[in-house]
Amino acid sequence: KKLVVYFFYFLLLSVLFFFGALSTIGIETNRFNKIITNKIDKSFSNVNLILDSIKFKLDVRELSLFIVTLNPKIKYNKLEVPVKSIKGYVDFLSLFKASPNINKVNIILDKLQIQEIKKLSFLIKPSNVKSLINNNVKKGIFNTEIEIYLDSNNSVDNYIVRGSVSDLELKVTKNIKFENAKFNFFSDKTDILIKNISGRIKNLSIQDGDLTIDLDKEI
């Protein structure tokens, strides 16, 4: 009986240690390198993804397995996009298949100055937002996180872009500027939400402003 109890405790500790290591340190693997790069290549044209090392980890909050790579290199039309990390959330049952399925990809970008955003502005839609950034935004720091949801065919089903902007200077008209501005933003296929807007227009102070932009095919 004691041997059975000791074996049970040993098994329990081994499982706890395994999941603890999986959620903190992770297990390094190269099994997913080709899978991820192929999925990105098929989903996004003109994108070149270069991965170094990948770790297999456990997300305790979402109770989900994911793969993560730090400081990967992404090039779009030969222009390098500064990326901090990429996570791919994996369908557990598909791990036993030759080609595991990735349900969601999370991309965290490094802090971007407005000059770097302008270089990537050809990716931005709609065109009036692109024009606003290129012609009216003079400075600003952007923190951005992108979540891409894939369907069973590994095609992009939906996306969410969230983040924050600080130290923003926006030219409203020739003589009016919105300065020292900051806000949080959230965007998907249907709308853009801008929350907690603050800043100054000459002697006018703006605090806790909100803005909603509905995206539609019509004007």
Phi, psi and chi 1 to 4 in degrees:
 res  aa     phi    psi   chi1   chi2   chi3   chi4
   1 LYS       -  -41.4  -70.5 -177.3  178.0  179.8
   2 LYS   -62.3  -39.6  -74.6 -174.7  177.9 -179.2
   3 LEU   -62.3  -39.5  -73.6  175.6      -      -
   4 VAL   -64.6  -43.9  173.1      -      -      -
   5 VAL   -63.9  -45.4  171.6      -      -      -
   6 TYR   -61.9  -40.9  -72.0  147.8      -      -
   7 PHE   -64.3  -40.3  176.2   75.8      -      -
   8 PHE   -63.1  -44.7  175.2   77.5      -      -
   9 TYR   -63.1  -41.9  -79.9  132.6      -      -
  10 PHE   -62.4  -42.3  173.4   77.2      -      -
  11 LEU   -64.9  -43.0 -175.0   63.0      -      -
  12 LEU   -63.5  -45.4  179.7   60.4      -      -
  13 LEU   -63.9  -37.6  -71.7  172.6      -      -
  14 SER   -64.0  -42.6  -61.0      -      -      -
  15 VAL   -65.3  -44.6  170.4      -      -      -
  16 LEU   -62.3  -42.1  -69.2  173.8      -      -
  17 PHE   -64.6  -41.1  175.7   78.9      -      -
  18 PHE   -62.5  -48.7  173.9   76.4      -      -
  19 PHE   -70.1  -32.5  -78.9  103.7      -      -
  20 GLY   -64.1  -44.7      -      -      -      -
  21 ALA   -67.0  -36.4      -      -      -      -
  22 LEU   -67.0  -33.9 -165.6   60.7      -      -
  23 SER   -84.4  -17.3   62.1      -      -      -
  24 THR  -112.1  -63.0   53.8      -      -      -
  25 ILE   -81.5  -45.2  -57.2  171.0      -      -
  26 GLY    85.3  170.7      -      -      -      -
  27 ILE  -117.0  122.2  -60.4  171.5      -      -
  28 GLU   -75.7  137.1 -167.6  162.1  -25.4      -
  29 THR  -152.2  154.4  177.1      -      -      -
  30 ASN  -117.2   12.4   58.6    5.1      -      -
  31 ARG   -65.4  -30.5 -178.5 -174.2  176.8 -169.9
  32 PHE   -97.5   -5.9  -63.6   93.5      -      -
  33 ASN   -53.6  -54.4  -70.0   43.9      -      -
  34 LYS   -67.7  -35.7 -168.6  172.4 -178.4  179.8
  35 ILE   -62.9  -47.6  -64.5  171.0      -      -
  36 ILE   -65.3  -47.5  -66.4  176.4      -      -
  37 THR   -62.1  -37.9   52.1      -      -      -
  38 ASN   -65.9  -41.0  -74.0  -17.1      -      -
  39 LYS   -65.2  -42.0  -72.4 -179.2 -174.8  -64.9
  40 ILE   -65.0  -42.8  -65.0  -66.5      -      -
  41 ASP   -62.6  -38.8  -70.7  -18.1      -      -
  42 LYS   -74.7  -33.8  -71.7  179.2 -179.1  178.3
  43 SER   -81.0  -33.6  -58.9      -      -      -
  44 PHE  -129.3  120.7  -54.8   96.8      -      -
  45 SER   -75.1  151.6   58.5      -      -      -
  46 ASN    64.8   19.1  -58.8  -41.1      -      -
  47 VAL  -105.5  130.7  171.3      -      -      -
  48 ASN  -119.0  114.9 -178.6   24.3      -      -
  49 LEU  -109.8  125.9  174.6   61.5      -      -
  50 ILE  -118.0  119.5  -58.6  172.4      -      -
  51 LEU  -109.0  143.2  -60.4  177.0      -      -
  52 ASP   -97.8  -93.6 -173.6    9.7      -      -
  53 SER  -109.0  145.9   62.4      -      -      -
  54 ILE  -122.6  138.5  -70.7 -179.7      -      -
  55 LYS  -116.1  141.5  -75.1 -168.3  174.0 -177.3
  56 PHE   -97.3  119.5 -166.6   58.7      -      -
  57 LYS  -135.6  172.4  -59.0 -177.8   75.4  173.7
  58 LEU  -113.3  126.5  173.3   67.9      -      -
  59 ASP   -90.3  105.2 -170.4  -34.2      -      -
  60 VAL   -65.4  -38.8  178.5      -      -      -
  61 ARG   -62.8  -45.0  -70.2 -177.2 -179.9 -179.8
  62 GLU   -94.6   -2.0  -63.7 -165.1   19.4      -
  63 LEU    49.1   50.3  -65.0  176.5      -      -
  64 SER  -137.9  147.4  176.0      -      -      -
  65 LEU   -85.5  141.3  -64.1  170.0      -      -
  66 PHE  -146.0  161.1   69.7   92.2      -      -
  67 ILE  -113.2  141.8   47.5  179.7      -      -
  68 VAL  -135.1  141.3   60.9      -      -      -
  69 THR  -132.5  135.4  178.9      -      -      -
  70 LEU  -100.2  143.0  -58.2  178.0      -      -
  71 ASN    51.0   49.0  -58.1  -45.3      -      -
  72 PRO   -72.5  167.5   30.0  -35.0      -      -
  73 LYS  -110.4  121.6  -66.5 -178.8  179.8  178.3
  74 ILE  -120.3  127.7  -65.5 -178.1      -      -
  75 LYS  -120.9  133.2  -70.7 -173.8  177.2 -179.6
  76 TYR  -121.9  116.2 -172.5   92.7      -      -
  77 ASN    51.3   44.0  -77.6  -19.5      -      -
  78 LYS    70.1    5.1  -61.5 -177.6  179.3  179.6
  79 LEU   -99.8  123.1 -179.0   64.2      -      -
  80 GLU   -78.5  130.8 -170.7  165.5  -27.3      -
  81 VAL  -100.8  122.5 -179.0      -      -      -
  82 PRO   -72.8  111.8   24.9  -30.9      -      -
  83 VAL  -118.9  133.9  179.1      -      -      -
  84 LYS   -85.0  -46.9 -173.2  180.0  -66.7 -176.5
  85 SER  -157.9  157.1   68.7      -      -      -
  86 ILE  -130.2  129.2  -63.3  178.7      -      -
  87 LYS  -116.5  139.4  -70.7 -178.3 -178.6  178.8
  88 GLY  -122.6  118.4      -      -      -      -
  89 TYR   -86.7  124.9  -72.9   80.6      -      -
  90 VAL  -104.3  138.3 -176.2      -      -      -
  91 ASP   -69.7  117.5  179.8   -0.7      -      -
  92 PHE   -57.7  -46.6  177.3   75.1      -      -
  93 LEU   -64.1  -28.7  -66.3  177.8      -      -
  94 SER   -74.7  -10.8   70.3      -      -      -
  95 LEU   -62.2  -23.0  -70.6  172.8      -      -
  96 PHE   -89.3    3.3  -57.2   99.1      -      -
  97 LYS  -100.6  168.2  -60.8  178.9 -178.2  178.6
  98 ALA   -66.1  -33.9      -      -      -      -
  99 SER  -126.8   93.4 -180.0      -      -      -
 100 PRO   -60.2  148.5  -20.9   32.3      -      -
 101 ASN   -93.0  138.2  -67.0  -32.7      -      -
 102 ILE  -108.4  119.2  -62.3  177.1      -      -
 103 ASN   -84.0  -34.3  -61.3  -35.6      -      -
 104 LYS  -146.6  140.8 -178.7  177.3   73.1  171.0
 105 VAL  -119.0  128.0  176.2      -      -      -
 106 ASN  -112.4  123.4  176.7  -85.6      -      -
 107 ILE  -119.3  122.9  -57.2  171.9      -      -
 108 ILE  -109.8  120.0  -60.4  177.9      -      -
 109 LEU   -88.3  153.3  -58.5 -179.6      -      -
 110 ASP   -67.3  164.9  -84.2  -31.7      -      -
 111 LYS   -57.9  131.3  -74.4 -175.3  177.7  180.0
 112 LEU  -114.3  128.9  -66.9  172.7      -      -
 113 GLN   -79.0  159.5  -61.7  -75.1  -17.7      -
 114 ILE   -60.0  -31.2 -171.8   57.5      -      -
 115 GLN   -62.9  -36.2  -68.7   78.1   10.2      -
 116 GLU   -73.0  -36.0  -64.1  170.1  -59.8      -
 117 ILE   -62.5  -40.4  -66.5  -72.0      -      -
 118 LYS   -64.4  -33.2  -72.2 -178.3  177.5 -178.6
 119 LYS   -65.5  -29.5  -69.7  178.7 -177.3  177.5
 120 LEU   -99.0    9.6  -60.5  168.7      -      -
 121 SER   -64.9  -20.6   63.0      -      -      -
 122 PHE   -66.9  -13.1   58.3   87.3      -      -
 123 LEU   -83.9  -14.4  -62.3  171.1      -      -
 124 ILE   -86.5  134.8  -61.0  171.4      -      -
 125 LYS  -131.1  148.5  -66.4 -179.6 -179.0 -179.5
 126 PRO   -74.8  172.5   27.3  -33.7      -      -
 127 SER   -66.8  -28.1   58.5      -      -      -
 128 ASN   -70.3  -30.8   52.5   -7.0      -      -
 129 VAL   -68.8  -41.1  175.5      -      -      -
 130 LYS   -59.5  -45.0 -179.0 -165.4  -53.8 -178.2
 131 SER   -63.2  -40.1  177.2      -      -      -
 132 LEU   -61.0  -44.8  174.9   69.2      -      -
 133 ILE   -65.4  -44.7  -70.0  173.5      -      -
 134 ASN   -70.8  -36.4  -75.5  -30.7      -      -
 135 ASN  -102.4  -25.4  -59.2  -39.2      -      -
 136 ASN  -115.1  -24.1  -63.5   71.6      -      -
 137 VAL   -87.4  120.3  179.9      -      -      -
 138 LYS   -95.8  -34.0  -59.0  -54.9  176.6 -176.6
 139 LYS  -157.9  164.8   68.2  174.9 -176.7  176.7
 140 GLY   161.8  155.2      -      -      -      -
 141 ILE  -119.5  128.0  -59.2  172.3      -      -
 142 PHE  -114.5  129.7  -68.4   72.8      -      -
 143 ASN  -110.9  121.8  -68.4  -73.0      -      -
 144 THR  -133.1  138.9  -51.0      -      -      -
 145 GLU  -129.7  133.5 -179.7  179.1  -15.1      -
 146 ILE  -120.9  130.3  -55.3  168.2      -      -
 147 GLU  -114.9  125.3  -73.0 -174.1   -3.0      -
 148 ILE  -115.0  123.4  -58.8  169.0      -      -
 149 TYR  -101.4  128.0  -64.3   86.5      -      -
 150 LEU  -107.3  145.0  -55.1  174.6      -      -
 151 ASP   -88.7 -172.6   59.1   20.5      -      -
 152 SER   -65.9  -19.0   56.5      -      -      -
 153 ASN   -95.6   10.9  -63.6  -43.2      -      -
 154 ASN    63.9   24.7  -63.3  -40.1      -      -
 155 SER   -98.6  156.2  -61.9      -      -      -
 156 VAL   -69.2  117.4  176.9      -      -      -
 157 ASP   -93.4  -37.8 -176.1   44.5      -      -
 158 ASN  -161.6  168.7 -161.0   -0.1      -      -
 159 TYR  -148.4  156.0   66.8   86.6      -      -
 160 ILE  -134.6  131.0  -67.8  174.2      -      -
 161 VAL  -118.7  125.5 -178.7      -      -      -
 162 ARG  -137.0  160.4   60.6  167.6   63.7   89.6
 163 GLY   164.9 -158.4      -      -      -      -
 164 SER  -144.9  156.4   63.2      -      -      -
 165 VAL  -128.3  136.6  176.4      -      -      -
 166 SER  -136.4  163.5   59.4      -      -      -
 167 ASP    52.4   44.2 -164.8   27.0      -      -
 168 LEU   -89.1  137.2  179.5   70.0      -      -
 169 GLU  -125.4  118.4 -177.8  179.1  -49.2      -
 170 LEU  -123.1  127.4  172.4   66.7      -      -
 171 LYS   -83.2  112.0 -175.8  177.6   75.3  172.8
 172 VAL   -81.1  -51.7 -178.9      -      -      -
 173 THR  -135.5 -174.0   66.8      -      -      -
 174 LYS   -59.5  -37.2 -175.4  177.3  179.9  179.8
 175 ASN  -110.0    1.2  -61.0  -44.3      -      -
 176 ILE  -121.8  129.2  -61.8  177.5      -      -
 177 LYS  -125.1  143.9  -67.9 -179.4 -179.6  179.1
 178 PHE   -99.3  111.8 -172.9   31.0      -      -
 179 GLU  -119.4  160.9  -60.7  177.2  -65.5      -
 180 ASN    50.2   39.1  -61.6  -36.8      -      -
 181 ALA   -91.2  153.2      -      -      -      -
 182 LYS  -153.1  154.0   60.9 -179.4 -179.8  179.2
 183 PHE  -167.6  166.9   57.2   81.8      -      -
 184 ASN  -107.1  151.2  -59.2  -39.0      -      -
 185 PHE  -138.5  156.0   63.7   87.8      -      -
 186 PHE  -146.3  131.3  177.3   95.8      -      -
 187 SER  -142.5  144.0  173.1      -      -      -
 188 ASP  -141.1 -158.4   57.0   17.8      -      -
 189 LYS   -67.9  -23.2  -76.6 -175.3  175.3 -179.3
 190 THR  -103.0  -33.1   58.9      -      -      -
 191 ASP  -157.9  169.4   53.0   28.1      -      -
 192 ILE  -122.3  125.3  -59.0  172.5      -      -
 193 LEU  -109.9  126.3  -56.1  177.4      -      -
 194 ILE  -117.1  118.6  -58.4  176.6      -      -
 195 LYS  -119.8  158.1  -51.3  -76.6  -72.2 -176.2
 196 ASN    56.1   44.7  -55.8  -40.3      -      -
 197 ILE   -73.7  131.7  -56.4  170.4      -      -
 198 SER  -143.8  154.0   64.5      -      -      -
 199 GLY   161.5 -168.9      -      -      -      -
 200 ARG  -133.8  139.0  -64.0 -168.1   66.5   85.5
 201 ILE  -120.1  101.2  -59.8  177.5      -      -
 202 LYS    54.0 -118.4  -68.6 -169.5  174.3 -178.9
 203 ASN   -91.6    3.1  -65.7  -35.0      -      -
 204 LEU   -94.3  124.8  175.6   65.0      -      -
 205 SER  -101.1  134.6  176.2      -      -      -
 206 ILE  -114.9  131.0  -63.0  174.8      -      -
 207 GLN  -134.6  139.0  -61.7  -68.3  -26.5      -
 208 ASP    54.5   41.9  -63.6  -35.0      -      -
 209 GLY   -81.2  153.7      -      -      -      -
 210 ASP  -131.0  148.3  -68.2  -23.9      -      -
 211 LEU  -145.2  134.0  177.4   65.8      -      -
 212 THR  -121.2  129.3  -59.0      -      -      -
 213 ILE  -116.5  117.7  -56.9  170.3      -      -
 214 ASP   -88.8  126.7  -67.1  -37.3      -      -
 215 LEU   -92.6  127.0  -55.3  178.2      -      -
 216 ASP  -146.2  153.1 -161.8  -74.5      -      -
 217 LYS   -69.7  -26.0  -66.5 -179.5  179.9  179.4
 218 GLU   -77.6  170.9  -57.2  -62.9  -31.4      -
 219 ILE   -69.6      -  -63.3  176.2      -      -
